[in-house]
Amino acid sequence: MVVEIILWGAKGHALVLHELFLRDGIAVAALFDNDATRTSPIPGVPVYAGEAGFKQWLEAVDPSGFSGLAAIGGARGSDRLAVHELFRKHGVRVATAVHRRAFVASTAILGEGVQVLAGAAVGAQARLGEAVIVNTNASVDHECLLDDGVHVGPGATLCGCIAVGSNAFIGAGATILPGLTVGASSIVGAGAVVTANVPEGAVVAGVPARAVS
């Protein structure tokens, strides 16, 4: 069992993950952030600045005794994936986090670095790639396919058989109807109702969702 974890990101998402791990008796040992002025949001947990700080931390520990996770939300899936690759390069295992009040179907498949937060649900035969976030009270229903780096915002609903491309962001409270495709690196605005496929790199919003500039 993992008893210590490190997080890359020292803002609000780190607090969310800290609370999740705390309930399972897992201590956050260190935080890392590319902003050198960032102070720790978790009392007693140090913050190291960027990759140089990470290498400094590595000099004092055995990295094989730690797991790591990117505490980076929003439409920054590529950043989460880069952090995970850095961890692996230096012998830190990539963690997966499922809140004890979340539901994950027994037939769902979760990639490394997935985060399923409080009240969220992942349905039967859903497949989530690496570094996917299913945020608080979000629902990813049966047979959905989420590629690496996708973030499903709080309270969003993905009905069954939806395919979401890598690094796409689904805003809080959005609804995507069954069988649709949301392209890679696209953004679905908060509260949108998606009734048609979303092209790669598009930004859509509204009810029904339309492309916005």
Kinemage of the C-alpha trace (Angstrom):
@kinemage 1
@onewidth
@group {chain A} dominant
@subgroup {mainchain}
@vectorlist {calphas} color= white
{ca met a 1} P 0.000 0.000 0.000
{ca val a 2} L 1.218 3.510 -0.832
{ca val a 3} L 1.811 5.482 2.359
{ca glu a 4} L 3.449 8.608 0.935
{ca ile a 5} L 2.707 10.544 -2.225
{ca ile a 6} L 4.044 13.621 -3.974
{ca leu a 7} L 1.910 16.077 -5.937
{ca trp a 8} L 2.899 18.376 -8.792
{ca gly a 9} L 0.802 21.507 -8.368
{ca ala a 10} L 0.377 23.576 -5.217
{ca lys a 11} L -3.010 25.206 -5.715
{ca gly a 12} L -6.608 24.203 -5.071
{ca his a 13} L -6.448 20.832 -6.776
{ca ala a 14} L -3.657 19.801 -4.411
{ca leu a 15} L -6.018 20.492 -1.509
{ca val a 16} L -8.664 18.256 -3.082
{ca leu a 17} L -6.204 15.384 -3.503
{ca his a 18} L -4.714 15.914 -0.046
{ca glu a 19} L -8.163 15.447 1.492
{ca leu a 20} L -8.791 12.349 -0.626
{ca phe a 21} L -5.524 10.703 0.409
{ca leu a 22} L -5.780 11.800 4.030
{ca arg a 23} L -8.960 9.756 4.452
{ca asp a 24} L -7.029 6.675 3.333
{ca gly a 25} L -4.088 7.320 5.629
{ca ile a 26} L -1.771 8.421 2.815
{ca ala a 27} L 0.529 11.353 3.578
{ca val a 28} L 1.479 14.018 1.051
{ca ala a 29} L 5.249 14.249 1.463
{ca ala a 30} L 6.059 17.096 -0.925
{ca leu a 31} L 4.579 19.499 -3.435
{ca phe a 32} L 6.143 20.805 -6.637
{ca asp a 33} L 5.083 23.807 -8.679
{ca asn a 34} L 6.548 25.681 -11.632
{ca asp a 35} L 5.731 28.977 -9.897
{ca ala a 36} L 8.720 29.632 -7.628
{ca thr a 37} L 6.676 32.060 -5.507
{ca arg a 38} L 4.023 29.472 -4.645
{ca thr a 39} L 3.516 28.762 -0.947
{ca ser a 40} L 2.191 25.486 0.388
{ca pro a 41} L -1.588 25.183 0.808
{ca ile a 42} L -0.999 22.156 3.070
{ca pro a 43} L 0.532 22.983 6.480
{ca gly a 44} L 3.853 21.283 7.059
{ca val a 45} L 4.271 20.088 3.458
{ca pro a 46} L 7.168 21.780 1.608
{ca val a 47} L 6.921 23.203 -1.905
{ca tyr a 48} L 9.813 22.790 -4.335
{ca ala a 49} L 10.167 24.999 -7.410
{ca gly a 50} L 9.960 23.304 -10.780
{ca glu a 51} L 12.141 20.550 -12.179
{ca ala a 52} L 15.225 21.885 -10.392
{ca gly a 53} L 13.387 21.598 -7.090
{ca phe a 54} L 12.249 18.110 -7.988
{ca lys a 55} L 15.840 17.022 -8.632
{ca gln a 56} L 16.888 18.590 -5.328
{ca trp a 57} L 14.213 16.561 -3.543
{ca leu a 58} L 15.329 13.379 -5.322
{ca glu a 59} L 18.828 13.745 -3.907
{ca ala a 60} L 17.486 13.268 -0.365
{ca val a 61} L 15.071 10.348 -0.884
{ca asp a 62} L 14.650 6.933 -2.437
{ca pro a 63} L 12.060 7.679 -5.152
{ca ser a 64} L 10.950 4.051 -5.300
{ca gly a 65} L 9.251 4.595 -1.954
{ca phe a 66} L 6.885 7.220 -3.348
{ca ser a 67} L 4.056 7.543 -5.809
{ca gly a 68} L 3.205 10.786 -7.580
{ca leu a 69} L 0.234 12.488 -9.174
{ca ala a 70} L -0.320 15.690 -11.126
{ca ala a 71} L -2.495 18.073 -9.093
{ca ile a 72} L -3.297 20.113 -12.193
{ca gly a 73} L -6.908 20.609 -13.233
{ca gly a 74} L -8.607 22.435 -16.070
{ca ala a 75} L -7.753 22.079 -19.743
{ca arg a 76} L -4.150 21.093 -18.997
{ca gly a 77} L -4.126 17.412 -19.785
{ca ser a 78} L -0.829 17.667 -21.649
{ca asp a 79} L 0.770 19.173 -18.532
{ca arg a 80} L -0.494 16.282 -16.395
{ca leu a 81} L 0.908 13.782 -18.876
{ca ala a 82} L 4.291 15.552 -18.919
{ca val a 83} L 4.475 15.448 -15.122
{ca his a 84} L 3.720 11.743 -15.090
{ca glu a 85} L 6.436 11.109 -17.650
{ca leu a 86} L 8.907 13.058 -15.476
{ca phe a 87} L 7.952 10.973 -12.450
{ca arg a 88} L 8.488 7.720 -14.315
{ca lys a 89} L 11.844 8.904 -15.669
{ca his a 90} L 13.092 9.311 -12.116
{ca gly a 91} L 11.608 6.159 -10.604
{ca val a 92} L 8.449 7.597 -9.019
{ca arg a 93} L 5.366 5.477 -9.644
{ca val a 94} L 2.285 7.227 -11.022
{ca ala a 95} L -0.679 6.912 -8.647
{ca thr a 96} L -4.368 6.501 -9.392
{ca ala a 97} L -6.865 8.166 -7.058
{ca val a 98} L -10.468 7.069 -6.515
{ca his a 99} L -12.413 8.756 -3.747
{ca arg a 100} L -14.128 6.345 -1.384
{ca arg a 101} L -17.445 8.058 -2.145
{ca ala a 102} L -17.042 7.600 -5.911
{ca phe a 103} L -18.438 4.695 -7.947
{ca val a 104} L -16.369 2.835 -10.518
{ca ala a 105} L -17.988 -0.137 -12.267
{ca ser a 106} L -16.158 -3.437 -12.017
{ca thr a 107} L -15.873 -3.570 -15.811
{ca ala a 108} L -14.482 -0.044 -16.190
{ca ile a 109} L -10.794 0.360 -17.041
{ca leu a 110} L -8.762 3.205 -15.530
{ca gly a 111} L -5.370 4.271 -16.861
{ca glu a 112} L -2.483 5.422 -14.708
{ca gly a 113} L -2.912 8.766 -13.019
{ca val a 114} L -6.725 8.789 -13.268
{ca gln a 115} L -8.563 10.788 -10.613
{ca val a 116} L -12.191 9.980 -9.789
{ca leu a 117} L -13.317 12.468 -7.158
{ca ala a 118} L -16.072 12.546 -4.541
{ca gly a 119} L -19.544 11.633 -5.768
{ca ala a 120} L -18.375 10.860 -9.301
{ca ala a 121} L -19.458 7.761 -11.224
{ca val a 122} L -17.751 5.750 -13.965
{ca gly a 123} L -20.096 3.286 -15.654
{ca ala a 124} L -19.862 -0.218 -17.047
{ca gln a 125} L -17.167 -0.837 -19.676
{ca ala a 126} L -16.038 2.767 -19.676
{ca arg a 127} L -12.345 3.188 -20.552
{ca leu a 128} L -10.351 6.110 -19.174
{ca gly a 129} L -6.856 6.846 -20.438
{ca glu a 130} L -3.935 8.194 -18.474
{ca ala a 131} L -4.251 11.408 -16.415
{ca val a 132} L -8.024 11.662 -16.833
{ca ile a 133} L -9.937 13.605 -14.171
{ca val a 134} L -13.582 12.840 -13.418
{ca asn a 135} L -14.322 15.689 -11.057
{ca thr a 136} L -16.744 16.005 -8.147
{ca asn a 137} L -20.250 14.615 -8.874
{ca ala a 138} L -19.476 14.088 -12.569
{ca ser a 139} L -20.866 11.050 -14.400
{ca val a 140} L -19.181 9.069 -17.165
{ca asp a 141} L -21.728 6.473 -18.235
{ca his a 142} L -21.433 3.045 -19.833
{ca glu a 143} L -19.009 2.398 -22.682
{ca cys a 144} L -17.603 5.923 -22.788
{ca leu a 145} L -14.036 6.165 -24.107
{ca leu a 146} L -11.916 8.999 -22.702
{ca asp a 147} L -8.442 9.431 -24.143
{ca asp a 148} L -5.392 10.599 -22.194
{ca gly a 149} L -5.555 13.937 -20.399
{ca val a 150} L -9.326 14.493 -20.518
{ca his a 151} L -10.901 16.499 -17.680
{ca val a 152} L -14.623 16.110 -16.951
{ca gly a 153} L -15.623 19.071 -14.783
{ca pro a 154} L -17.731 19.004 -11.610
{ca gly a 155} L -21.305 17.870 -12.160
{ca ala a 156} L -20.861 17.182 -15.885
{ca thr a 157} L -22.762 14.271 -17.426
{ca leu a 158} L -21.447 12.091 -20.234
{ca cys a 159} L -24.259 9.805 -21.350
{ca gly a 160} L -23.390 6.372 -22.725
{ca cys a 161} L -21.091 5.502 -25.628
{ca ile a 162} L -19.358 8.880 -25.903
{ca ala a 163} L -15.802 9.169 -27.259
{ca val a 164} L -13.703 12.070 -25.957
{ca gly a 165} L -10.342 12.844 -27.568
{ca ser a 166} L -7.106 13.526 -25.742
{ca asn a 167} L -6.758 16.645 -23.584
{ca ala a 168} L -10.369 17.736 -24.101
{ca phe a 169} L -12.055 19.674 -21.293
{ca ile a 170} L -15.720 19.270 -20.376
{ca gly a 171} L -16.887 22.208 -18.271
{ca ala a 172} L -18.827 22.064 -15.018
{ca gly a 173} L -22.450 20.984 -15.386
{ca ala a 174} L -22.207 20.248 -19.117
{ca thr a 175} L -24.256 17.414 -20.624
{ca ile a 176} L -23.180 15.379 -23.656
{ca leu a 177} L -25.862 13.229 -25.260
{ca pro a 178} L -25.284 9.531 -26.040
{ca gly a 179} L -23.139 8.280 -28.890
{ca leu a 180} L -21.389 11.565 -29.702
{ca thr a 181} L -17.714 12.342 -30.271
{ca val a 182} L -15.852 15.219 -28.626
{ca gly a 183} L -12.614 15.921 -30.467
{ca ala a 184} L -9.131 16.158 -29.015
{ca ser a 185} L -8.135 19.449 -27.332
{ca ser a 186} L -11.688 20.784 -27.557
{ca ile a 187} L -13.480 22.686 -24.791
{ca val a 188} L -17.134 22.272 -23.837
{ca gly a 189} L -18.326 25.266 -21.837
{ca ala a 190} L -19.926 25.051 -18.420
{ca gly a 191} L -23.604 24.163 -18.550
{ca ala a 192} L -23.564 23.371 -22.274
{ca val a 193} L -25.827 20.706 -23.743
{ca val a 194} L -23.985 18.956 -26.562
{ca thr a 195} L -26.309 17.460 -29.175
{ca ala a 196} L -23.842 17.017 -32.078
{ca asn a 197} L -20.240 15.951 -32.510
{ca val a 198} L -17.600 18.475 -31.434
{ca pro a 199} L -14.649 18.869 -33.840
{ca glu a 200} L -11.047 18.650 -32.692
{ca gly a 201} L -9.838 21.894 -31.114
{ca ala a 202} L -13.293 23.494 -31.101
{ca val a 203} L -14.799 25.564 -28.285
{ca val a 204} L -18.543 25.110 -27.835
{ca ala a 205} L -21.028 26.560 -25.372
{ca gly a 206} L -24.739 27.092 -24.857
{ca val a 207} L -27.976 25.125 -25.075
{ca pro a 208} L -27.749 23.509 -27.520
{ca ala a 209} L -23.995 23.877 -27.757
{ca arg a 210} L -22.633 25.928 -30.647
{ca ala a 211} L -19.111 26.879 -31.726
{ca val a 212} L -17.854 30.118 -30.180
{ca ser a 213} L -14.944 32.317 -31.233
